[in-house]
Amino acid sequence: NQAVDTGKVLRWINPSIGRRRYLFGPVRQDFRDNNLWPEIAPPTFSQFGGTVSEGYPLLITNDDTKLYYTTDGSDPRMLGGTPNPNAISQTGGLQEEVLIEEGSIWKHNATNGNLGTEWRLLNYDDSEWQSGAAPLGYGGISSGGVTIKIETEVNSARPRQPTSYFRKAFEIDDPAAYLSLSANLLVDGGIVIFVNGIEAFRGSNLPTQTDYSTVPTSDTDDGNEADYRAYPIDPNLLVSGSNIIVIELHNSPGNSDMALDIGLRGERAANGNLPFFVNEPITVKARSFKNGKWSAVTSSRFTVDSVPATSQNLAVSEMLYNPVGANQAEANAGFDDGDFFEFIRLVNFSQENIDLSSVRLTDGIIFDFSESLIRVLGPGEKLLLVKSIDAFRIRFGTDFDGLIAGEYSGQLSNGGEQLRIIGQEDSVIHEFSYNNSSPWPDLSNLDGYSIQIIDRAGDHGEPANWKISGSQGGSPGGRLDFSSWQAAVFSGADLLNPTISSENSDPDGDGWSNFFEFALGSLPRDSASSPGKLASEIREIDGESYLTVTITRAPGERAARVAAQVSGDLSSWTDEGVLVLPELISEDGSVTSTYRHPLSVGKGDAYLRLKAISE
């Protein structure tokens, strides 16, 4: 209820003064004094969102005050300032742990020349090395009236080596508990630190690539040889059990002094600050709370064992951009335009989980997956973006509710337009322009049919990579696969009997295998429901006579297609040269296809057969 100084606010928002200066500059306290900037620092996460491995221990910390966090995306603070009853409360404090004390005993070697790289590893035999307490080195180390006593002389005898080597082992019980590490260094020379064989720190007075003979460009990288300075070390370099930290110290052989001391400290959650184990995609929100006041919220979205979406794993598999107009019941429900029933289907065609949290559709239609109902897509999984969820349910039912990621804004143009999908760091996943007429699948006279991708890994902007759906309304759930079809048409007992339910079986004895009946949409246990009209005839085409075969398949999309093969001897078969005549789509959605032999009649023996192929 404290009054706000409106005069200051007007000055803060004046563009000529510069908002950034006031937000991040010396007058930030003015915001706090006017209740416009929280006094309490927000919590910190051990990882700020993104992909983590299953069971990742997320640590939430702050400046040793109470914190509240939620894992369902809700705010830990309710309206009015009370804690969310669903929030978890605990202390957010940290504690520092000394892993290596300054002045510790180190193994050292400055007499055996170039040691290569093996000495950096834990199991290297350093039993013949000397040892002594830090600071190690030689000469006089002083700065600003401060003198550092060298406890153990190393590399003092001439001729001196350009590189001296140091090793120290230490134990870690739970490396994942450390949020940060820092090396407190006193160095006169050029230093490179390795932790468990991996480079962890390099002084700025050394080049990126060094060898045994490299000398530093200056005595120290900060100009003060007697100072201790802390530098961050990646805590992910630690392992459970025995660890090894090794140092190569470069120094000009003619230099009058050299020195090394190092302390290693780790920061971990204090007692009572327990990690949250991430086992599924979640949004975590946390706030600090002290003396009745809240901090700003810290929020991150986590996915588990996933990779970013790219054109190599995410495809637009279907677009219903010009649905058939509304019927009376749909119009009575308030959806009086066919455009309400649009949808676009996306599919993960890779073998890994896809993280969709950074994916956005920015041209044609607008949608942001960061707040969608589906943010992770498993291998082979699909999702739907719809114009209106309520309209979609009226027309297509509720069977697809689990596939709906959300509603997009805008609408798909009936005549075609550009679509753009971007991903992590605004990288382009797909950008293409579709059309409703040739060379794109011609829907200019086919209201209500969708277009479907043929090669999901192929170019989305290539018209030949799209086909017309097999039925009006498209296939919101995607293509029916053979195993799902089996489960739908056979009993449990039949499924256990391969002579009845396998791909090549013919339980109704009509001459069509189960897989062919699946591909054409007929029933395998009803001979009266054999695949639609099959006709073989000689047709006159452009003044020539050709052998043709015509087949009709039922409406719907199935993970199979029918192709034709030709032969001249009934022994060797090929699909080369077979011409597919324009398909005919009937009012009930059935599709009739005609296949033509490449050779006209009279130019040799000509045979033609049909084959059902899994897709």
C-alpha positions in Angstrom: 0.0 0.0 0.0 3.0 2.3 -0.1 2.6 5.2 -2.5 4.6 5.2 -5.7 6.7 8.3 -6.6 5.1 9.0 -10.0 7.6 11.6 -10.8 10.4 9.1 -10.7 8.4 6.6 -12.7 8.0 9.1 -15.5 11.7 9.7 -15.5 12.4 6.0 -15.5 10.3 5.4 -18.6 11.5 8.4 -20.5 13.3 6.9 -23.6 15.7 9.9 -23.8 17.1 9.0 -20.3 17.5 5.3 -21.1 15.5 2.6 -19.3 18.3 0.1 -19.3 20.4 2.5 -17.1 17.7 2.6 -14.5 16.9 -1.0 -14.6 20.4 -2.2 -14.3 22.4 0.8 -13.2 23.1 2.6 -9.9 19.5 3.8 -9.3 18.0 0.2 -9.2 17.3 0.8 -5.5 14.8 3.4 -6.4 12.7 0.6 -7.9 12.9 -1.3 -4.7 12.0 1.8 -2.6 8.8 2.1 -4.7 7.8 -1.6 -4.6 8.7 -2.1 -8.3 11.7 -4.4 -7.8 11.7 -7.3 -5.3 14.2 -6.9 -2.5 14.8 -10.6 -2.2 16.9 -12.4 -4.7 15.1 -15.2 -6.6 16.1 -18.8 -6.4 18.7 -20.3 -8.6 18.4 -23.7 -10.4 21.3 -26.1 -10.8 20.2 -26.2 -14.5 18.0 -23.6 -16.0 15.7 -25.9 -18.0 16.3 -27.8 -21.2 16.9 -31.5 -21.5 18.1 -33.6 -18.6 18.6 -37.3 -18.1 15.9 -39.3 -16.3 16.3 -38.9 -12.5 18.2 -35.7 -12.7 18.6 -34.2 -9.2 17.4 -30.5 -9.6 18.8 -28.3 -6.8 17.0 -25.1 -6.0 19.0 -22.6 -3.9 18.9 -19.0 -2.7 20.6 -16.8 -0.1 19.8 -19.0 2.8 16.1 -18.2 3.1 12.9 -20.2 2.8 11.8 -21.0 -0.8 8.6 -22.4 -2.3 8.5 -24.3 -5.6 5.9 -26.1 -7.7 6.3 -28.7 -10.5 2.9 -28.3 -12.1 3.5 -24.9 -13.7 1.5 -23.0 -11.1 2.9 -20.0 -9.2 4.2 -20.8 -5.7 2.6 -17.5 -4.6 -1.2 -17.2 -4.6 -3.1 -14.0 -5.4 -3.0 -12.0 -2.2 0.5 -13.2 -1.3 -0.3 -16.5 0.5 1.8 -19.6 -0.4 0.3 -22.0 -2.9 -0.9 -25.1 -1.0 0.5 -27.3 -3.7 4.0 -25.8 -3.4 6.9 -27.5 -1.7 8.6 -25.5 1.0 12.2 -25.9 2.2 15.4 -23.9 2.9 17.4 -22.8 -0.1 20.7 -22.3 1.6 24.1 -23.4 0.4 27.2 -24.6 2.3 30.8 -24.4 1.3 33.0 -27.5 1.5 36.7 -27.4 1.4 38.0 -30.2 -0.9 41.7 -29.1 -0.9 43.1 -26.7 1.7 45.6 -24.0 0.7 49.1 -25.1 1.9 48.3 -28.8 1.2 50.9 -31.5 0.4 51.4 -32.0 -3.4 53.4 -34.5 -5.4 55.7 -32.7 -7.8 58.2 -33.4 -10.6 60.6 -31.0 -12.2 63.5 -33.2 -13.0 62.4 -35.8 -15.6 61.8 -33.6 -18.6 58.7 -33.8 -20.8 56.1 -36.2 -19.3 53.6 -36.1 -22.2 50.0 -36.5 -21.2 49.8 -39.8 -19.3 50.7 -38.1 -16.0 47.3 -36.3 -16.0 45.4 -39.5 -15.3 44.4 -40.9 -11.9 46.2 -44.3 -12.3 49.5 -42.8 -13.3 52.4 -44.1 -11.1 53.8 -41.1 -9.3 55.4 -43.1 -6.5 58.8 -41.8 -7.4 57.8 -38.2 -7.3 58.8 -35.9 -4.5 56.1 -34.3 -2.3 55.9 -31.1 -0.2 53.6 -28.5 1.2 52.5 -25.5 -0.8 53.4 -22.8 -1.7 55.8 -24.7 -4.0 58.4 -23.0 -6.2 61.5 -20.9 -5.7 62.7 -17.3 -5.3 61.0 -14.4 -3.6 57.2 -13.8 -4.1 55.9 -10.5 -3.0 53.4 -7.8 -4.1 52.2 -4.6 -2.3 54.2 -5.3 0.7 53.0 -8.9 1.0 55.7 -11.6 1.0 54.8 -15.2 0.4 57.1 -17.8 1.9 58.0 -20.7 -0.4 57.5 -23.9 1.7 58.8 -26.4 -0.8 61.5 -25.7 -3.3 60.6 -27.0 -6.8 62.6 -26.5 -10.0 65.1 -24.1 -8.3 68.3 -26.0 -9.4 69.7 -25.0 -12.8 69.2 -25.9 -15.5 65.5 -25.4 -14.9 62.7 -27.1 -16.8 60.3 -24.9 -18.7 57.4 -27.0 -17.3 56.9 -28.4 -13.8 54.3 -31.0 -12.9 52.1 -31.3 -9.8 49.5 -33.9 -8.7 47.0 -34.3 -5.9 44.3 -36.9 -5.3 41.1 -36.3 -3.3 37.9 -38.1 -2.6 34.3 -37.1 -3.5 31.2 -39.0 -2.2 28.4 -37.4 -4.3 29.7 -35.3 -7.2 26.2 -34.4 -8.4 25.6 -32.5 -5.1 28.1 -29.8 -6.1 26.6 -26.7 -7.7 29.9 -25.0 -8.2 33.6 -25.3 -7.7 36.3 -22.7 -7.3 40.0 -22.9 -7.4 41.7 -20.3 -5.1 45.0 -19.8 -6.9 48.3 -18.2 -6.0 50.4 -18.5 -9.1 53.7 -17.0 -10.4 54.0 -18.7 -13.9 51.6 -19.9 -16.5 49.2 -22.5 -15.2 47.0 -25.2 -16.8 44.8 -27.3 -14.5 43.3 -30.7 -15.4 40.7 -32.5 -13.3 40.4 -36.2 -14.0 42.4 -35.8 -17.2 40.2 -33.0 -18.6 41.4 -29.4 -18.9 39.6 -27.3 -16.3 41.4 -23.9 -16.3 44.2 -22.2 -18.3 45.9 -18.9 -17.3 45.5 -16.0 -19.7 49.3 -15.7 -20.0 49.4 -19.0 -21.9 48.3 -19.7 -25.5 45.5 -22.1 -26.3 48.0 -24.7 -27.5 51.0 -25.4 -25.3 53.8 -28.0 -25.1 56.6 -28.7 -22.7 58.8 -25.8 -24.0 56.1 -23.1 -23.9 56.8 -20.2 -21.5 54.2 -17.7 -20.4 53.9 -14.2 -21.8 54.1 -12.7 -18.3 54.8 -13.9 -14.8 51.1 -13.9 -13.8 47.8 -13.4 -15.6 46.7 -10.6 -13.2 50.0 -8.9 -12.5 50.0 -9.6 -8.8 52.2 -12.6 -7.9 51.4 -12.7 -4.2 47.6 -12.6 -4.6 45.1 -15.4 -4.1 42.3 -15.3 -6.7 39.3 -17.6 -7.1 38.5 -19.0 -10.5 35.5 -21.2 -11.4 35.9 -24.9 -12.2 33.2 -27.0 -13.8 31.8 -29.3 -11.1 30.7 -31.8 -13.8 34.4 -32.9 -14.0 34.1 -34.6 -10.6 33.5 -38.3 -10.3 32.4 -40.5 -7.4 35.3 -41.8 -5.4 38.9 -40.9 -6.2 39.6 -37.8 -8.2 42.9 -36.3 -9.4 43.8 -32.7 -10.0 47.0 -32.1 -11.8 48.8 -28.9 -12.8 51.4 -28.0 -15.3 53.2 -24.8 -14.4 55.1 -23.1 -17.2 58.0 -20.7 -16.4 60.9 -19.3 -18.2 64.1 -21.1 -17.0 65.8 -17.8 -16.5 63.0 -16.4 -14.3 64.0 -15.4 -10.8 60.9 -17.0 -9.1 58.0 -19.4 -9.5 55.2 -20.2 -7.1 52.1 -22.3 -6.8 49.4 -22.8 -4.2 45.8 -23.9 -4.7 42.7 -24.4 -2.6 39.6 -26.1 -4.0 36.2 -25.4 -2.7 32.8 -26.8 -3.6 29.4 -25.3 -3.0 26.5 -27.7 -2.3 23.0 -27.5 -0.9 22.7 -27.1 2.8 21.0 -29.7 5.0 17.3 -29.6 4.5 17.6 -28.4 0.9 16.6 -31.6 -0.9 16.8 -32.1 -4.7 13.8 -32.7 -6.9 14.3 -35.6 -9.2 13.1 -34.9 -12.7 11.6 -38.0 -14.3 9.2 -36.5 -16.8 8.6 -33.3 -18.7 7.7 -30.6 -16.1 7.7 -26.9 -15.5 9.3 -25.8 -12.2 8.6 -22.4 -10.7 10.2 -21.2 -7.5 10.2 -18.1 -5.3 12.2 -17.0 -2.2 10.2 -15.9 0.8 11.5 -13.9 3.8 9.8 -11.8 6.4 6.5 -11.9 4.5 8.0 -10.8 1.2 8.4 -12.7 -2.0 11.1 -12.7 -4.7 10.5 -12.7 -8.4 9.7 -16.1 -9.8 12.3 -18.4 -11.4 10.7 -20.6 -14.0 12.2 -23.3 -16.2 10.8 -26.1 -18.4 12.5 -29.5 -18.3 12.3 -32.4 -20.8 13.8 -35.8 -20.2 16.3 -37.6 -22.5 15.3 -35.6 -25.6 16.9 -33.7 -28.5 15.9 -30.4 -30.1 13.4 -30.5 -33.0 15.0 -30.2 -36.5 14.1 -31.0 -40.1 15.8 -34.4 -39.4 13.3 -35.5 -36.9 10.1 -33.4 -37.1 7.8 -33.3 -40.2 4.5 -31.8 -41.2 2.7 -35.0 -42.2 -0.8 -33.6 -43.1 -2.6 -30.4 -43.6 -6.4 -30.0 -43.9 -6.4 -26.4 -45.2 -9.8 -26.4 -46.9 -12.3 -28.5 -44.9 -15.8 -29.1 -46.2 -18.4 -26.5 -45.1 -20.3 -26.8 -41.8 -23.4 -29.0 -41.6 -26.5 -27.8 -39.8 -25.5 -29.3 -36.4 -22.1 -27.7 -36.6 -23.6 -24.4 -37.6 -26.1 -24.6 -34.7 -23.1 -25.1 -32.4 -21.6 -21.8 -33.6 -19.2 -23.2 -36.1 -20.8 -22.0 -39.4 -17.6 -21.9 -41.5 -15.6 -24.9 -42.7 -12.4 -23.1 -41.7 -13.2 -23.9 -38.1 -12.3 -27.5 -38.8 -8.8 -27.0 -40.1 -5.9 -29.0 -38.7 -2.2 -29.6 -39.2 -0.5 -32.8 -38.1 3.2 -33.1 -37.1 5.1 -36.3 -36.6 8.4 -37.4 -35.0 10.0 -39.7 -37.5 13.2 -40.3 -35.6 14.2 -42.8 -32.9 14.6 -40.2 -30.1 12.4 -38.0 -28.0 12.0 -34.5 -29.4 11.9 -31.4 -27.2 9.3 -29.1 -28.7 9.5 -26.3 -26.1 11.4 -23.9 -28.4 9.4 -24.7 -31.6 7.1 -22.0 -33.0 5.0 -21.6 -36.2 5.5 -18.0 -37.3 4.1 -17.7 -40.8 0.8 -18.7 -42.2 -0.5 -19.7 -38.7 0.9 -18.8 -35.3 1.6 -21.3 -32.5 4.1 -21.4 -29.7 4.9 -24.8 -28.2 6.5 -23.4 -25.0 3.0 -23.4 -23.4 1.4 -26.1 -25.4 -0.4 -29.3 -24.2 2.4 -31.4 -25.7 6.0 -30.4 -25.4 7.8 -33.7 -25.9 7.2 -36.0 -28.9 8.4 -39.6 -28.7 9.6 -41.7 -31.6 6.9 -42.2 -34.1 4.4 -40.1 -32.1 2.3 -37.4 -33.7 0.3 -34.4 -32.6 -2.4 -32.1 -34.0 -2.6 -28.3 -34.1 -6.2 -27.3 -34.7 -8.1 -24.1 -35.5 -10.7 -24.8 -32.8 -10.7 -27.6 -30.3 -14.5 -27.5 -29.8 -15.2 -27.5 -33.6 -12.7 -30.3 -34.1 -14.4 -32.5 -31.5 -17.9 -31.9 -33.0 -16.7 -33.1 -36.4 -14.0 -35.7 -35.6 -15.1 -36.8 -32.1 -13.0 -37.0 -28.9 -10.8 -40.0 -29.9 -8.0 -37.6 -30.9 -8.0 -35.5 -27.7 -4.6 -37.0 -26.6 -3.0 -35.8 -29.9 -4.1 -32.1 -29.7 -1.3 -29.8 -28.7 -3.4 -26.7 -28.9 -5.2 -24.1 -31.1 -3.3 -21.9 -33.5 -4.2 -18.4 -34.4 -4.8 -17.3 -38.0 -6.0 -19.8 -40.6 -4.6 -21.9 -43.4 -5.3 -20.3 -46.7 -7.5 -22.3 -49.0 -5.5 -21.2 -52.0 -2.1 -21.8 -50.5 0.5 -19.7 -48.6 3.9 -19.9 -46.9 4.4 -21.8 -43.7 7.4 -21.3 -41.4 8.4 -23.5 -38.4 11.4 -22.4 -36.3 13.2 -24.1 -33.5 16.0 -23.7 -31.0 17.7 -20.3 -31.4 15.3 -19.4 -34.2 16.8 -22.0 -36.5 14.5 -22.8 -39.4 13.0 -26.3 -39.3 10.7 -26.0 -42.3 9.8 -23.1 -44.5 7.7 -23.8 -47.6 4.8 -22.5 -49.7 1.9 -24.8 -50.7 -0.8 -24.3 -53.3 -4.1 -25.9 -54.1 -3.4 -26.5 -57.8 -0.8 -28.1 -60.0 2.0 -28.9 -59.6 0.8 -29.3 -56.0 -2.0 -31.9 -55.4 -5.0 -30.3 -57.1 -7.7 -29.6 -54.5 -9.3 -26.8 -56.4 -12.4 -29.0 -56.9 -12.0 -31.3 -53.9 -13.1 -29.4 -50.9 -12.6 -31.3 -47.6 -9.6 -33.4 -48.7 -6.2 -32.9 -47.0 -2.7 -33.1 -48.4 -0.2 -35.6 -46.9 3.5 -35.8 -47.0 5.1 -38.8 -48.8 8.7 -38.6 -47.6 8.8 -37.1 -44.2 12.5 -36.5 -44.4 12.2 -35.0 -47.8 11.7 -31.4 -49.0 8.4 -30.0 -47.7 8.5 -27.4 -50.5 8.5 -30.1 -53.3 5.0 -30.5 -54.7 5.6 -34.1 -55.7 6.3 -34.9 -52.1 2.6 -34.4 -51.2 -0.5 -36.5 -52.1 -4.2 -36.1 -51.7 -5.8 -37.8 -48.7 -7.7 -41.0 -49.4 -10.9 -39.7 -47.8 -12.7 -36.4 -47.1 -11.6 -35.0 -43.8 -8.1 -36.5 -44.0 -6.7 -38.6 -41.3 -6.3 -36.7 -38.0 -4.9 -39.7 -36.2 -2.4 -40.6 -39.0 -2.2 -43.7 -41.0 -3.6 -47.0 -39.7 -0.7 -49.6 -39.3 -1.1 -53.3 -39.9 -0.8 -54.3 -36.2 -3.5 -51.9 -35.2 -5.7 -53.2 -38.0 -5.1 -56.8 -36.9 -6.1 -55.9 -33.3 -9.3 -54.3 -34.6 -10.5 -57.0 -37.0 -9.3 -60.2 -35.3 -10.3 -61.7 -31.9 -7.7 -62.5 -29.2 -7.7 -66.1 -30.2 -7.3 -65.3 -33.9 -4.3 -63.1 -33.1 -2.6 -66.0 -31.4 -3.2 -68.2 -34.5 -0.9 -67.1 -37.4 -2.7 -69.3 -39.9 -5.6 -66.9 -39.4 -4.2 -63.5 -38.6 -0.7 -63.3 -40.2 0.1 -61.1 -43.2 -0.1 -63.9 -45.8 -3.1 -65.8 -44.4 -6.5 -65.8 -46.2 -9.1 -66.7 -43.5 -12.1 -66.1 -45.7 -10.7 -67.9 -48.7 -11.4 -65.1 -51.2 -7.9 -65.2 -52.7 -6.8 -62.0 -51.0 -4.2 -62.1 -48.3 -4.7 -60.3 -45.0 -2.1 -57.7 -45.9 -3.8 -57.0 -49.3 -7.2 -56.7 -47.5 -5.6 -54.3 -45.1 -4.0 -52.2 -47.9 -7.3 -52.0 -49.7 -9.6 -51.6 -46.7 -11.7 -54.8 -46.9 -12.6 -57.3 -44.2 -10.5 -60.4 -43.9 -13.2 -62.6 -42.4 -15.9 -61.7 -44.9 -15.5 -63.0 -48.5 -18.3 -60.7 -49.5 -16.2 -57.8 -48.5 -13.3 -58.6 -50.8 -11.3 -55.6 -52.1 -13.2 -53.4 -54.5 -13.5 -53.8 -58.3 -10.5 -55.4 -59.9 -10.5 -55.1 -63.7 -8.0 -56.0 -66.3 -8.5 -54.6 -69.9 -7.0 -53.4 -73.0 -7.3 -49.6 -73.3 -6.8 -47.3 -76.2 -4.6 -44.5 -75.2 -3.2 -41.9 -77.7 -4.0 -44.3 -80.6 -2.1 -47.2 -79.0 -3.5 -50.3 -77.1 -2.2 -51.0 -73.6 -2.7 -53.6 -70.9 -4.2 -52.0 -67.8 -5.3 -53.1 -64.3 -7.7 -51.1 -62.2 -8.3 -51.5 -58.4 -10.4 -49.6 -56.0 -9.5 -49.1 -52.3 -11.7 -48.1 -49.5 -11.6 -44.6 -47.8 -9.0 -44.0 -45.1 -5.3 -43.9 -44.7 -3.3 -47.0 -44.1 0.4 -47.7 -43.8 0.5 -49.6 -47.1 0.3 -48.8 -50.8 -0.5 -50.7 -53.9 2.0 -50.8 -56.8 2.2 -52.5 -60.1 5.0 -54.6 -61.6 5.5 -55.8 -65.2 7.1 -58.8 -66.8 7.7 -60.3 -70.2 8.3 -63.9 -69.0 6.5 -64.2 -65.7 9.9 -64.8 -64.1 11.5 -61.4 -63.6 9.4 -58.5 -62.5 10.1 -54.7 -62.3 8.2 -51.5 -61.6 10.2 -49.5 -64.1 8.1 -47.8 -66.7 4.7 -48.5 -65.1 2.4 -45.5 -65.6 -0.2 -44.7 -63.0 -3.2 -42.9 -64.6 -5.0 -40.1 -62.7 -6.8 -41.4 -59.6 -10.6 -41.1 -59.3 -12.0 -40.2 -55.9 -15.7 -41.1 -55.5 -18.2 -39.4 -53.3 -17.8 -42.0 -50.5 -14.0 -41.3 -50.5 -13.0 -44.6 -52.2 -10.1 -44.2 -54.6 -9.8 -46.0 -57.9 -6.3 -46.4 -59.4 -5.4 -47.6 -62.9 -1.9 -49.0 -63.8 -0.7 -49.1 -67.4 1.9 -51.4 -68.9 4.8 -49.4 -70.5 4.6 -51.4 -73.8 1.7 -51.2 -76.2 0.0 -54.4 -77.3 1.9 -56.3 -80.0 5.4 -55.4 -78.8 6.1 -58.7 -77.0 4.6 -60.6 -74.2 3.2 -58.3 -71.5 2.2 -59.3 -68.0 1.1 -57.0 -65.2 0.6 -57.7 -61.5 -0.3 -55.8 -58.3 1.7 -55.8 -55.1 0.8 -54.5 -51.6 3.8 -52.7 -50.0 4.2 -51.7 -46.4 5.0 -48.1 -45.7 
